[in-house]
Amino acid sequence: MSNSRLLWPTQKELRRRFDLMDRMMQKRGVDTIAARGVDGGLAFLQACAKCRYCLHEEACRRWLTIRAPRRSPDFCPNAAFFQTCLSAD
């Protein structure tokens, strides 16, 4: 039996990671409706996929406790996407 199961997040992990993505977007001030329209929606789908397989879930959770961060954390694979969404406003 292969260890490919380790690569696929469980439903519980998916829910936690998408919740973190929602919280990150809120904290950064990203309009979720506008974000879904970037690049015809493809950029948002790509961001969701990056979050789904992100290995920094615990660091993300800790970062979200920071009172007023000025920018997305360096470890976030969606930092550039969030900045693009903010620049489009």
Buried (B, 14 or more C-beta within 10 A) or exposed (E): EEEEEEEEBEEEEBEBBEEBBEBBBEBBEBBEEEBBEBEEEEBBEBBBEBBBEBEBBEBBEEBBEEEEEEEBBEEBBBBEBBBBBBEEE
